[in-house]
Amino acid sequence: MSTVSICPRCERDRLHRYRFKSDGAAFSLCTVCDSLWWPQAGTDIANALFLDDVVAARLGEEGNPWATRVWTDVIEAMPDQG
């Protein structure tokens, strides 16, 4: 990530770049409050989603998607782009 963006939702951490292992879809994530932003949506608070909700929807599940898996099963950090 070329610029450091502080999470607009919790203001406690910077946004980190992650991607889904299944298809490489990239997103920004605050690892403190688990807020997720798709790149095309921008990082306004109104566009924030929660990681759990997005993962559950992508897996076709309801409820806690982490009952039988951990983050590294589904997502991975992307290298910083300088």
PDB file with SEQRES, HELIX, SHEET and CRYST1 records, atoms N, CA, C and O in Angstrom:
SEQRES   1 A   82  MET SER THR VAL SER ILE CYS PRO ARG CYS GLU ARG ASP          
SEQRES   2 A   82  ARG LEU HIS ARG TYR ARG PHE LYS SER ASP GLY ALA ALA          
SEQRES   3 A   82  PHE SER LEU CYS THR VAL CYS ASP SER LEU TRP TRP PRO          
SEQRES   4 A   82  GLN ALA GLY THR ASP ILE ALA ASN ALA LEU PHE LEU ASP          
SEQRES   5 A   82  ASP VAL VAL ALA ALA ARG LEU GLY GLU GLU GLY ASN PRO          
SEQRES   6 A   82  TRP ALA THR ARG VAL TRP THR ASP VAL ILE GLU ALA MET          
SEQRES   7 A   82  PRO ASP GLN GLY                                              
HELIX    1 AA1 PRO A   39  ALA A   41  5                                   3    
HELIX    2 AA2 ILE A   45  ASN A   47  5                                   3    
HELIX    3 AA3 LEU A   51  LEU A   59  1                                   9    
HELIX    4 AA4 TRP A   71  VAL A   74  1                                   4    
SHEET    1 AA1 5 LEU A  49  PHE A  50  0                                        
SHEET    2 AA1 5 SER A  35  TRP A  37 -1                                        
SHEET    3 AA1 5 ALA A  26  LEU A  29 -1                                        
SHEET    4 AA1 5 HIS A  16  PHE A  20 -1                                        
SHEET    5 AA1 5 ILE A  75  ALA A  77 -1                                        
CRYST1    1.000    1.000    1.000  90.00  90.00  90.00 P 1           1          
ATOM      1  N   MET A   1       0.861  -1.168   0.000  1.00  0.00           N  
ATOM      2  CA  MET A   1       0.000   0.000   0.000  1.00  0.00           C  
ATOM      3  C   MET A   1       0.903   1.224   0.000  1.00  0.00           C  
ATOM      4  O   MET A   1       1.754   1.375   0.876  1.00  0.00           O  
ATOM      5  N   SER A   2       0.721   2.069  -0.953  1.00  0.00           N  
ATOM      6  CA  SER A   2       1.637   3.186  -1.092  1.00  0.00           C  
ATOM      7  C   SER A   2       1.368   4.310  -0.104  1.00  0.00           C  
ATOM      8  O   SER A   2       2.293   5.036   0.258  1.00  0.00           O  
ATOM      9  N   THR A   3       0.147   4.469   0.335  1.00  0.00           N  
ATOM     10  CA  THR A   3      -0.160   5.482   1.339  1.00  0.00           C  
ATOM     11  C   THR A   3      -0.756   4.786   2.558  1.00  0.00           C  
ATOM     12  O   THR A   3      -1.497   3.811   2.438  1.00  0.00           O  
ATOM     13  N   VAL A   4      -0.422   5.298   3.704  1.00  0.00           N  
ATOM     14  CA  VAL A   4      -0.944   4.724   4.937  1.00  0.00           C  
ATOM     15  C   VAL A   4      -2.282   5.378   5.235  1.00  0.00           C  
ATOM     16  O   VAL A   4      -2.372   6.597   5.380  1.00  0.00           O  
ATOM     17  N   SER A   5      -3.312   4.562   5.325  1.00  0.00           N  
ATOM     18  CA  SER A   5      -4.641   5.057   5.662  1.00  0.00           C  
ATOM     19  C   SER A   5      -5.035   4.505   7.013  1.00  0.00           C  
ATOM     20  O   SER A   5      -4.953   3.302   7.259  1.00  0.00           O  
ATOM     21  N   ILE A   6      -5.460   5.389   7.875  1.00  0.00           N  
ATOM     22  CA  ILE A   6      -5.963   4.966   9.186  1.00  0.00           C  
ATOM     23  C   ILE A   6      -7.418   4.554   9.023  1.00  0.00           C  
ATOM     24  O   ILE A   6      -8.162   5.176   8.265  1.00  0.00           O  
ATOM     25  N   CYS A   7      -7.815   3.525   9.719  1.00  0.00           N  
ATOM     26  CA  CYS A   7      -9.187   3.030   9.639  1.00  0.00           C  
ATOM     27  C   CYS A   7     -10.167   4.140  10.019  1.00  0.00           C  
ATOM     28  O   CYS A   7     -10.090   4.679  11.123  1.00  0.00           O  
ATOM     29  N   PRO A   8     -11.078   4.483   9.123  1.00  0.00           N  
ATOM     30  CA  PRO A   8     -12.039   5.540   9.446  1.00  0.00           C  
ATOM     31  C   PRO A   8     -13.103   5.097  10.448  1.00  0.00           C  
ATOM     32  O   PRO A   8     -13.773   5.937  11.048  1.00  0.00           O  
ATOM     33  N   ARG A   9     -13.261   3.797  10.632  1.00  0.00           N  
ATOM     34  CA  ARG A   9     -14.273   3.309  11.562  1.00  0.00           C  
ATOM     35  C   ARG A   9     -13.776   3.348  13.011  1.00  0.00           C  
ATOM     36  O   ARG A   9     -14.455   3.906  13.873  1.00  0.00           O  
ATOM     37  N   CYS A  10     -12.613   2.772  13.292  1.00  0.00           N  
ATOM     38  CA  CYS A  10     -12.142   2.707  14.685  1.00  0.00           C  
ATOM     39  C   CYS A  10     -10.990   3.668  14.977  1.00  0.00           C  
ATOM     40  O   CYS A  10     -10.743   4.007  16.135  1.00  0.00           O  
ATOM     41  N   GLU A  11     -10.281   4.112  13.927  1.00  0.00           N  
ATOM     42  CA  GLU A  11      -9.136   5.009  14.045  1.00  0.00           C  
ATOM     43  C   GLU A  11      -8.034   4.459  14.954  1.00  0.00           C  
ATOM     44  O   GLU A  11      -7.308   5.223  15.590  1.00  0.00           O  
ATOM     45  N   ARG A  12      -7.914   3.129  15.011  1.00  0.00           N  
ATOM     46  CA  ARG A  12      -6.914   2.500  15.885  1.00  0.00           C  
ATOM     47  C   ARG A  12      -5.808   1.775  15.138  1.00  0.00           C  
ATOM     48  O   ARG A  12      -4.811   1.389  15.748  1.00  0.00           O  
ATOM     49  N   ASP A  13      -5.955   1.580  13.838  1.00  0.00           N  
ATOM     50  CA  ASP A  13      -4.949   0.846  13.070  1.00  0.00           C  
ATOM     51  C   ASP A  13      -4.992   1.353  11.641  1.00  0.00           C  
ATOM     52  O   ASP A  13      -5.951   2.009  11.233  1.00  0.00           O  
ATOM     53  N   ARG A  14      -3.961   1.049  10.892  1.00  0.00           N  
ATOM     54  CA  ARG A  14      -3.978   1.400   9.478  1.00  0.00           C  
ATOM     55  C   ARG A  14      -4.710   0.301   8.708  1.00  0.00           C  
ATOM     56  O   ARG A  14      -4.874  -0.816   9.197  1.00  0.00           O  
ATOM     57  N   LEU A  15      -5.139   0.637   7.513  1.00  0.00           N  
ATOM     58  CA  LEU A  15      -5.775  -0.353   6.651  1.00  0.00           C  
ATOM     59  C   LEU A  15      -4.694  -1.193   5.988  1.00  0.00           C  
ATOM     60  O   LEU A  15      -3.689  -0.667   5.509  1.00  0.00           O  
ATOM     61  N   HIS A  16      -4.906  -2.479   5.965  1.00  0.00           N  
ATOM     62  CA  HIS A  16      -3.975  -3.430   5.377  1.00  0.00           C  
ATOM     63  C   HIS A  16      -4.606  -4.029   4.132  1.00  0.00           C  
ATOM     64  O   HIS A  16      -5.823  -4.198   4.066  1.00  0.00           O  
ATOM     65  N   ARG A  17      -3.773  -4.352   3.139  1.00  0.00           N  
ATOM     66  CA  ARG A  17      -4.268  -4.975   1.907  1.00  0.00           C  
ATOM     67  C   ARG A  17      -4.267  -6.491   2.072  1.00  0.00           C  
ATOM     68  O   ARG A  17      -3.263  -7.092   2.455  1.00  0.00           O  
ATOM     69  N   TYR A  18      -5.394  -7.080   1.780  1.00  0.00           N  
ATOM     70  CA  TYR A  18      -5.567  -8.532   1.816  1.00  0.00           C  
ATOM     71  C   TYR A  18      -6.223  -8.973   0.519  1.00  0.00           C  
ATOM     72  O   TYR A  18      -6.709  -8.154  -0.260  1.00  0.00           O  
ATOM     73  N   ARG A  19      -6.229 -10.274   0.304  1.00  0.00           N  
ATOM     74  CA  ARG A  19      -6.960 -10.854  -0.819  1.00  0.00           C  
ATOM     75  C   ARG A  19      -7.514 -12.217  -0.410  1.00  0.00           C  
ATOM     76  O   ARG A  19      -6.999 -12.884   0.487  1.00  0.00           O  
ATOM     77  N   PHE A  20      -8.581 -12.600  -1.103  1.00  0.00           N  
ATOM     78  CA  PHE A  20      -9.153 -13.918  -0.884  1.00  0.00           C  
ATOM     79  C   PHE A  20      -8.320 -14.938  -1.630  1.00  0.00           C  
ATOM     80  O   PHE A  20      -7.977 -14.735  -2.795  1.00  0.00           O  
ATOM     81  N   LYS A  21      -7.995 -16.028  -0.970  1.00  0.00           N  
ATOM     82  CA  LYS A  21      -7.184 -17.063  -1.590  1.00  0.00           C  
ATOM     83  C   LYS A  21      -7.906 -17.723  -2.754  1.00  0.00           C  
ATOM     84  O   LYS A  21      -7.263 -18.135  -3.719  1.00  0.00           O  
ATOM     85  N   SER A  22      -9.210 -17.832  -2.684  1.00  0.00           N  
ATOM     86  CA  SER A  22      -9.972 -18.547  -3.707  1.00  0.00           C  
ATOM     87  C   SER A  22      -9.923 -17.890  -5.077  1.00  0.00           C  
ATOM     88  O   SER A  22      -9.863 -18.584  -6.092  1.00  0.00           O  
ATOM     89  N   ASP A  23      -9.947 -16.560  -5.121  1.00  0.00           N  
ATOM     90  CA  ASP A  23     -10.001 -15.894  -6.415  1.00  0.00           C  
ATOM     91  C   ASP A  23      -9.114 -14.655  -6.520  1.00  0.00           C  
ATOM     92  O   ASP A  23      -9.105 -13.994  -7.558  1.00  0.00           O  
ATOM     93  N   GLY A  24      -8.378 -14.334  -5.475  1.00  0.00           N  
ATOM     94  CA  GLY A  24      -7.475 -13.187  -5.516  1.00  0.00           C  
ATOM     95  C   GLY A  24      -8.144 -11.833  -5.363  1.00  0.00           C  
ATOM     96  O   GLY A  24      -7.487 -10.804  -5.517  1.00  0.00           O  
ATOM     97  N   ALA A  25      -9.448 -11.811  -5.060  1.00  0.00           N  
ATOM     98  CA  ALA A  25     -10.156 -10.533  -4.895  1.00  0.00           C  
ATOM     99  C   ALA A  25      -9.528  -9.747  -3.747  1.00  0.00           C  
ATOM    100  O   ALA A  25      -9.458 -10.222  -2.613  1.00  0.00           O  
ATOM    101  N   ALA A  26      -9.072  -8.534  -4.066  1.00  0.00           N  
ATOM    102  CA  ALA A  26      -8.364  -7.702  -3.094  1.00  0.00           C  
ATOM    103  C   ALA A  26      -9.330  -6.801  -2.326  1.00  0.00           C  
ATOM    104  O   ALA A  26     -10.399  -6.435  -2.816  1.00  0.00           O  
ATOM    105  N   PHE A  27      -8.919  -6.460  -1.117  1.00  0.00           N  
ATOM    106  CA  PHE A  27      -9.698  -5.555  -0.280  1.00  0.00           C  
ATOM    107  C   PHE A  27      -8.796  -4.946   0.768  1.00  0.00           C  
ATOM    108  O   PHE A  27      -7.686  -5.426   1.000  1.00  0.00           O  
ATOM    109  N   SER A  28      -9.275  -3.883   1.404  1.00  0.00           N  
ATOM    110  CA  SER A  28      -8.570  -3.270   2.532  1.00  0.00           C  
ATOM    111  C   SER A  28      -9.249  -3.723   3.808  1.00  0.00           C  
ATOM    112  O   SER A  28     -10.472  -3.847   3.864  1.00  0.00           O  
ATOM    113  N   LEU A  29      -8.443  -3.971   4.840  1.00  0.00           N  
ATOM    114  CA  LEU A  29      -8.969  -4.515   6.088  1.00  0.00           C  
ATOM    115  C   LEU A  29      -8.312  -3.844   7.282  1.00  0.00           C  
ATOM    116  O   LEU A  29      -7.096  -3.657   7.307  1.00  0.00           O  
ATOM    117  N   CYS A  30      -9.112  -3.485   8.261  1.00  0.00           N  
ATOM    118  CA  CYS A  30      -8.591  -3.077   9.559  1.00  0.00           C  
ATOM    119  C   CYS A  30      -8.580  -4.316  10.428  1.00  0.00           C  
ATOM    120  O   CYS A  30      -9.628  -4.908  10.684  1.00  0.00           O  
ATOM    121  N   THR A  31      -7.401  -4.713  10.884  1.00  0.00           N  
ATOM    122  CA  THR A  31      -7.295  -5.936  11.670  1.00  0.00           C  
ATOM    123  C   THR A  31      -7.673  -5.736  13.137  1.00  0.00           C  
ATOM    124  O   THR A  31      -7.652  -6.688  13.918  1.00  0.00           O  
ATOM    125  N   VAL A  32      -8.015  -4.519  13.509  1.00  0.00           N  
ATOM    126  CA  VAL A  32      -8.494  -4.250  14.863  1.00  0.00           C  
ATOM    127  C   VAL A  32     -10.005  -4.434  14.938  1.00  0.00           C  
ATOM    128  O   VAL A  32     -10.505  -5.169  15.790  1.00  0.00           O  
ATOM    129  N   CYS A  33     -10.734  -3.760  14.041  1.00  0.00           N  
ATOM    130  CA  CYS A  33     -12.202  -3.824  14.105  1.00  0.00           C  
ATOM    131  C   CYS A  33     -12.809  -4.717  13.026  1.00  0.00           C  
ATOM    132  O   CYS A  33     -14.031  -4.849  12.954  1.00  0.00           O  
ATOM    133  N   ASP A  34     -11.973  -5.332  12.185  1.00  0.00           N  
ATOM    134  CA  ASP A  34     -12.414  -6.242  11.117  1.00  0.00           C  
ATOM    135  C   ASP A  34     -13.312  -5.581  10.078  1.00  0.00           C  
ATOM    136  O   ASP A  34     -14.147  -6.246   9.465  1.00  0.00           O  
ATOM    137  N   SER A  35     -13.145  -4.269   9.877  1.00  0.00           N  
ATOM    138  CA  SER A  35     -13.876  -3.577   8.828  1.00  0.00           C  
ATOM    139  C   SER A  35     -13.176  -3.821   7.499  1.00  0.00           C  
ATOM    140  O   SER A  35     -11.947  -3.832   7.425  1.00  0.00           O  
ATOM    141  N   LEU A  36     -13.964  -4.014   6.462  1.00  0.00           N  
ATOM    142  CA  LEU A  36     -13.466  -4.356   5.138  1.00  0.00           C  
ATOM    143  C   LEU A  36     -14.017  -3.368   4.126  1.00  0.00           C  
ATOM    144  O   LEU A  36     -15.176  -2.960   4.201  1.00  0.00           O  
ATOM    145  N   TRP A  37     -13.166  -2.989   3.177  1.00  0.00           N  
ATOM    146  CA  TRP A  37     -13.571  -2.110   2.080  1.00  0.00           C  
ATOM    147  C   TRP A  37     -13.101  -2.714   0.774  1.00  0.00           C  
ATOM    148  O   TRP A  37     -11.943  -3.113   0.648  1.00  0.00           O  
ATOM    149  N   TRP A  38     -13.998  -2.784  -0.203  1.00  0.00           N  
ATOM    150  CA  TRP A  38     -13.621  -3.173  -1.552  1.00  0.00           C  
ATOM    151  C   TRP A  38     -12.943  -1.970  -2.206  1.00  0.00           C  
ATOM    152  O   TRP A  38     -13.341  -0.835  -1.942  1.00  0.00           O  
ATOM    153  N   PRO A  39     -11.936  -2.181  -3.048  1.00  0.00           N  
ATOM    154  CA  PRO A  39     -11.198  -1.061  -3.652  1.00  0.00           C  
ATOM    155  C   PRO A  39     -12.094  -0.084  -4.414  1.00  0.00           C  
ATOM    156  O   PRO A  39     -11.889   1.127  -4.332  1.00  0.00           O  
ATOM    157  N   GLN A  40     -13.053  -0.575  -5.131  1.00  0.00           N  
ATOM    158  CA  GLN A  40     -13.896   0.282  -5.955  1.00  0.00           C  
ATOM    159  C   GLN A  40     -14.888   1.097  -5.135  1.00  0.00           C  
ATOM    160  O   GLN A  40     -15.485   2.036  -5.662  1.00  0.00           O  
ATOM    161  N   ALA A  41     -15.081   0.766  -3.859  1.00  0.00           N  
ATOM    162  CA  ALA A  41     -16.075   1.452  -3.025  1.00  0.00           C  
ATOM    163  C   ALA A  41     -15.497   2.647  -2.275  1.00  0.00           C  
ATOM    164  O   ALA A  41     -16.255   3.499  -1.812  1.00  0.00           O  
ATOM    165  N   GLY A  42     -14.188   2.730  -2.144  1.00  0.00           N  
ATOM    166  CA  GLY A  42     -13.595   3.795  -1.334  1.00  0.00           C  
ATOM    167  C   GLY A  42     -13.695   3.449   0.149  1.00  0.00           C  
ATOM    168  O   GLY A  42     -14.372   2.494   0.532  1.00  0.00           O  
ATOM    169  N   THR A  43     -13.021   4.229   0.963  1.00  0.00           N  
ATOM    170  CA  THR A  43     -12.934   3.895   2.388  1.00  0.00           C  
ATOM    171  C   THR A  43     -13.772   4.811   3.276  1.00  0.00           C  
ATOM    172  O   THR A  43     -13.392   5.083   4.416  1.00  0.00           O  
ATOM    173  N   ASP A  44     -14.889   5.282   2.773  1.00  0.00           N  
ATOM    174  CA  ASP A  44     -15.819   6.022   3.627  1.00  0.00           C  
ATOM    175  C   ASP A  44     -16.456   5.037   4.613  1.00  0.00           C  
ATOM    176  O   ASP A  44     -16.626   3.860   4.299  1.00  0.00           O  
ATOM    177  N   ILE A  45     -16.798   5.518   5.784  1.00  0.00           N  
ATOM    178  CA  ILE A  45     -17.439   4.656   6.783  1.00  0.00           C  
ATOM    179  C   ILE A  45     -18.704   4.016   6.221  1.00  0.00           C  
ATOM    180  O   ILE A  45     -18.996   2.857   6.516  1.00  0.00           O  
ATOM    181  N   ALA A  46     -19.443   4.752   5.426  1.00  0.00           N  
ATOM    182  CA  ALA A  46     -20.692   4.228   4.852  1.00  0.00           C  
ATOM    183  C   ALA A  46     -20.459   3.013   3.957  1.00  0.00           C  
ATOM    184  O   ALA A  46     -21.382   2.228   3.739  1.00  0.00           O  
ATOM    185  N   ASN A  47     -19.253   2.846   3.438  1.00  0.00           N  
ATOM    186  CA  ASN A  47     -18.942   1.726   2.549  1.00  0.00           C  
ATOM    187  C   ASN A  47     -18.317   0.539   3.280  1.00  0.00           C  
ATOM    188  O   ASN A  47     -18.004  -0.478   2.660  1.00  0.00           O  
ATOM    189  N   ALA A  48     -18.137   0.661   4.571  1.00  0.00           N  
ATOM    190  CA  ALA A  48     -17.484  -0.401   5.339  1.00  0.00           C  
ATOM    191  C   ALA A  48     -18.388  -1.613   5.474  1.00  0.00           C  
ATOM    192  O   ALA A  48     -19.598  -1.496   5.667  1.00  0.00           O  
ATOM    193  N   LEU A  49     -17.772  -2.770   5.368  1.00  0.00           N  
ATOM    194  CA  LEU A  49     -18.434  -4.047   5.618  1.00  0.00           C  
ATOM    195  C   LEU A  49     -17.668  -4.717   6.748  1.00  0.00           C  
ATOM    196  O   LEU A  49     -16.590  -4.258   7.125  1.00  0.00           O  
ATOM    197  N   PHE A  50     -18.213  -5.795   7.289  1.00  0.00           N  
ATOM    198  CA  PHE A  50     -17.481  -6.556   8.294  1.00  0.00           C  
ATOM    199  C   PHE A  50     -16.953  -7.839   7.670  1.00  0.00           C  
ATOM    200  O   PHE A  50     -17.670  -8.529   6.945  1.00  0.00           O  
ATOM    201  N   LEU A  51     -15.707  -8.150   7.955  1.00  0.00           N  
ATOM    202  CA  LEU A  51     -15.054  -9.323   7.393  1.00  0.00           C  
ATOM    203  C   LEU A  51     -15.895 -10.578   7.582  1.00  0.00           C  
ATOM    204  O   LEU A  51     -16.067 -11.344   6.634  1.00  0.00           O  
ATOM    205  N   ASP A  52     -16.416 -10.805   8.767  1.00  0.00           N  
ATOM    206  CA  ASP A  52     -17.204 -12.014   9.028  1.00  0.00           C  
ATOM    207  C   ASP A  52     -18.380 -12.132   8.067  1.00  0.00           C  
ATOM    208  O   ASP A  52     -18.650 -13.214   7.546  1.00  0.00           O  
ATOM    209  N   ASP A  53     -19.081 -11.027   7.830  1.00  0.00           N  
ATOM    210  CA  ASP A  53     -20.244 -11.042   6.944  1.00  0.00           C  
ATOM    211  C   ASP A  53     -19.845 -11.356   5.505  1.00  0.00           C  
ATOM    212  O   ASP A  53     -20.511 -12.142   4.830  1.00  0.00           O  
ATOM    213  N   VAL A  54     -18.762 -10.743   5.038  1.00  0.00           N  
ATOM    214  CA  VAL A  54     -18.306 -10.960   3.662  1.00  0.00           C  
ATOM    215  C   VAL A  54     -17.842 -12.402   3.484  1.00  0.00           C  
ATOM    216  O   VAL A  54     -18.188 -13.041   2.491  1.00  0.00           O  
ATOM    217  N   VAL A  55     -17.066 -12.923   4.428  1.00  0.00           N  
ATOM    218  CA  VAL A  55     -16.577 -14.300   4.333  1.00  0.00           C  
ATOM    219  C   VAL A  55     -17.749 -15.276   4.364  1.00  0.00           C  
ATOM    220  O   VAL A  55     -17.798 -16.205   3.558  1.00  0.00           O  
ATOM    221  N   ALA A  56     -18.676 -15.081   5.268  1.00  0.00           N  
ATOM    222  CA  ALA A  56     -19.837 -15.977   5.354  1.00  0.00           C  
ATOM    223  C   ALA A  56     -20.616 -15.977   4.037  1.00  0.00           C  
ATOM    224  O   ALA A  56     -21.017 -17.034   3.551  1.00  0.00           O  
ATOM    225  N   ALA A  57     -20.827 -14.801   3.465  1.00  0.00           N  
ATOM    226  CA  ALA A  57     -21.564 -14.709   2.196  1.00  0.00           C  
ATOM    227  C   ALA A  57     -20.803 -15.401   1.068  1.00  0.00           C  
ATOM    228  O   ALA A  57     -21.401 -16.110   0.258  1.00  0.00           O  
ATOM    229  N   ARG A  58     -19.495 -15.200   1.013  1.00  0.00           N  
ATOM    230  CA  ARG A  58     -18.692 -15.823  -0.048  1.00  0.00           C  
ATOM    231  C   ARG A  58     -18.675 -17.340   0.080  1.00  0.00           C  
ATOM    232  O   ARG A  58     -18.578 -18.051  -0.920  1.00  0.00           O  
ATOM    233  N   LEU A  59     -18.768 -17.831   1.307  1.00  0.00           N  
ATOM    234  CA  LEU A  59     -18.764 -19.276   1.536  1.00  0.00           C  
ATOM    235  C   LEU A  59     -20.169 -19.869   1.528  1.00  0.00           C  
ATOM    236  O   LEU A  59     -20.335 -21.084   1.634  1.00  0.00           O  
ATOM    237  N   GLY A  60     -21.170 -19.017   1.403  1.00  0.00           N  
ATOM    238  CA  GLY A  60     -22.552 -19.494   1.397  1.00  0.00           C  
ATOM    239  C   GLY A  60     -23.010 -19.992   2.750  1.00  0.00           C  
ATOM    240  O   GLY A  60     -23.802 -20.931   2.836  1.00  0.00           O  
ATOM    241  N   GLU A  61     -22.518 -19.369   3.807  1.00  0.00           N  
ATOM    242  CA  GLU A  61     -22.851 -19.781   5.172  1.00  0.00           C  
ATOM    243  C   GLU A  61     -23.562 -18.664   5.906  1.00  0.00           C  
ATOM    244  O   GLU A  61     -23.501 -17.502   5.505  1.00  0.00           O  
ATOM    245  N   GLU A  62     -24.224 -19.019   6.963  1.00  0.00           N  
ATOM    246  CA  GLU A  62     -24.798 -18.030   7.864  1.00  0.00           C  
ATOM    247  C   GLU A  62     -24.078 -18.130   9.196  1.00  0.00           C  
ATOM    248  O   GLU A  62     -23.610 -19.202   9.580  1.00  0.00           O  
ATOM    249  N   GLY A  63     -23.992 -17.015   9.894  1.00  0.00           N  
ATOM    250  CA  GLY A  63     -23.350 -17.025  11.210  1.00  0.00           C  
ATOM    251  C   GLY A  63     -21.848 -16.895  11.136  1.00  0.00           C  
ATOM    252  O   GLY A  63     -21.307 -16.325  10.189  1.00  0.00           O  
ATOM    253  N   ASN A  64     -21.180 -17.424  12.135  1.00  0.00           N  
ATOM    254  CA  ASN A  64     -19.738 -17.294  12.300  1.00  0.00           C  
ATOM    255  C   ASN A  64     -18.986 -18.183  11.315  1.00  0.00           C  
ATOM    256  O   ASN A  64     -19.035 -19.407  11.432  1.00  0.00           O  
ATOM    257  N   PRO A  65     -18.287 -17.584  10.341  1.00  0.00           N  
ATOM    258  CA  PRO A  65     -17.548 -18.406   9.386  1.00  0.00           C  
ATOM    259  C   PRO A  65     -16.251 -18.976   9.956  1.00  0.00           C  
ATOM    260  O   PRO A  65     -15.585 -19.775   9.298  1.00  0.00           O  
ATOM    261  N   TRP A  66     -15.891 -18.575  11.161  1.00  0.00           N  
ATOM    262  CA  TRP A  66     -14.622 -18.997  11.749  1.00  0.00           C  
ATOM    263  C   TRP A  66     -14.782 -20.171  12.711  1.00  0.00           C  
ATOM    264  O   TRP A  66     -13.839 -20.512  13.425  1.00  0.00           O  
ATOM    265  N   ALA A  67     -15.943 -20.784  12.742  1.00  0.00           N  
ATOM    266  CA  ALA A  67     -16.165 -21.913  13.647  1.00  0.00           C  
ATOM    267  C   ALA A  67     -15.254 -23.094  13.308  1.00  0.00           C  
ATOM    268  O   ALA A  67     -14.813 -23.815  14.203  1.00  0.00           O  
ATOM    269  N   THR A  68     -14.973 -23.292  12.024  1.00  0.00           N  
ATOM    270  CA  THR A  68     -14.167 -24.446  11.616  1.00  0.00           C  
ATOM    271  C   THR A  68     -12.940 -24.054  10.794  1.00  0.00           C  
ATOM    272  O   THR A  68     -12.286 -24.912  10.201  1.00  0.00           O  
ATOM    273  N   ARG A  69     -12.629 -22.748  10.759  1.00  0.00           N  
ATOM    274  CA  ARG A  69     -11.475 -22.293   9.982  1.00  0.00           C  
ATOM    275  C   ARG A  69     -10.869 -21.054  10.634  1.00  0.00           C  
ATOM    276  O   ARG A  69     -11.466 -20.452  11.526  1.00  0.00           O  
ATOM    277  N   VAL A  70      -9.686 -20.687  10.179  1.00  0.00           N  
ATOM    278  CA  VAL A  70      -9.005 -19.479  10.638  1.00  0.00           C  
ATOM    279  C   VAL A  70      -8.779 -18.576   9.424  1.00  0.00           C  
ATOM    280  O   VAL A  70      -8.948 -19.007   8.283  1.00  0.00           O  
ATOM    281  N   TRP A  71      -8.396 -17.319   9.676  1.00  0.00           N  
ATOM    282  CA  TRP A  71      -8.196 -16.349   8.594  1.00  0.00           C  
ATOM    283  C   TRP A  71      -7.320 -16.911   7.484  1.00  0.00           C  
ATOM    284  O   TRP A  71      -7.643 -16.764   6.305  1.00  0.00           O  
ATOM    285  N   THR A  72      -6.222 -17.548   7.849  1.00  0.00           N  
ATOM    286  CA  THR A  72      -5.270 -18.004   6.841  1.00  0.00           C  
ATOM    287  C   THR A  72      -5.829 -19.103   5.943  1.00  0.00           C  
ATOM    288  O   THR A  72      -5.230 -19.420   4.915  1.00  0.00           O  
ATOM    289  N   ASP A  73      -6.960 -19.685   6.313  1.00  0.00           N  
ATOM    290  CA  ASP A  73      -7.629 -20.637   5.428  1.00  0.00           C  
ATOM    291  C   ASP A  73      -8.310 -19.917   4.264  1.00  0.00           C  
ATOM    292  O   ASP A  73      -8.512 -20.505   3.202  1.00  0.00           O  
ATOM    293  N   VAL A  74      -8.661 -18.659   4.460  1.00  0.00           N  
ATOM    294  CA  VAL A  74      -9.525 -17.941   3.522  1.00  0.00           C  
ATOM    295  C   VAL A  74      -8.857 -16.719   2.892  1.00  0.00           C  
ATOM    296  O   VAL A  74      -9.046 -16.458   1.704  1.00  0.00           O  
ATOM    297  N   ILE A  75      -8.082 -15.970   3.670  1.00  0.00           N  
ATOM    298  CA  ILE A  75      -7.484 -14.729   3.177  1.00  0.00           C  
ATOM    299  C   ILE A  75      -5.978 -14.718   3.429  1.00  0.00           C  
ATOM    300  O   ILE A  75      -5.454 -15.475   4.245  1.00  0.00           O  
ATOM    301  N   GLU A  76      -5.307 -13.834   2.699  1.00  0.00           N  
ATOM    302  CA  GLU A  76      -3.863 -13.663   2.915  1.00  0.00           C  
ATOM    303  C   GLU A  76      -3.501 -12.201   2.705  1.00  0.00           C  
ATOM    304  O   GLU A  76      -4.116 -11.493   1.908  1.00  0.00           O  
ATOM    305  N   ALA A  77      -2.494 -11.774   3.437  1.00  0.00           N  
ATOM    306  CA  ALA A  77      -2.005 -10.400   3.300  1.00  0.00           C  
ATOM    307  C   ALA A  77      -1.334 -10.252   1.942  1.00  0.00           C  
ATOM    308  O   ALA A  77      -0.686 -11.173   1.445  1.00  0.00           O  
ATOM    309  N   MET A  78      -1.502  -9.085   1.361  1.00  0.00           N  
ATOM    310  CA  MET A  78      -0.821  -8.771   0.102  1.00  0.00           C  
ATOM    311  C   MET A  78       0.452  -8.007   0.435  1.00  0.00           C  
ATOM    312  O   MET A  78       0.477  -7.227   1.387  1.00  0.00           O  
ATOM    313  N   PRO A  79       1.494  -8.222  -0.331  1.00  0.00           N  
ATOM    314  CA  PRO A  79       2.729  -7.474  -0.089  1.00  0.00           C  
ATOM    315  C   PRO A  79       2.505  -5.984  -0.297  1.00  0.00           C  
ATOM    316  O   PRO A  79       1.731  -5.574  -1.163  1.00  0.00           O  
ATOM    317  N   ASP A  80       3.194  -5.178   0.508  1.00  0.00           N  
ATOM    318  CA  ASP A  80       3.124  -3.736   0.327  1.00  0.00           C  
ATOM    319  C   ASP A  80       3.656  -3.378  -1.048  1.00  0.00           C  
ATOM    320  O   ASP A  80       4.592  -4.002  -1.549  1.00  0.00           O  
ATOM    321  N   GLN A  81       3.052  -2.372  -1.647  1.00  0.00           N  
ATOM    322  CA  GLN A  81       3.419  -1.950  -2.988  1.00  0.00           C  
ATOM    323  C   GLN A  81       4.374  -0.760  -2.984  1.00  0.00           C  
ATOM    324  O   GLN A  81       4.517  -0.073  -3.996  1.00  0.00           O  
ATOM    325  N   GLY A  82       5.027  -0.515  -1.848  1.00  0.00           N  
ATOM    326  CA  GLY A  82       6.049   0.525  -1.820  1.00  0.00           C  
ATOM    327  C   GLY A  82       5.574   1.787  -1.362  1.00  0.00           C  
ATOM    328  O   GLY A  82       6.342   2.747  -1.293  1.00  0.00           O  
TER     329      GLY A  82                                                      
END                                                                             
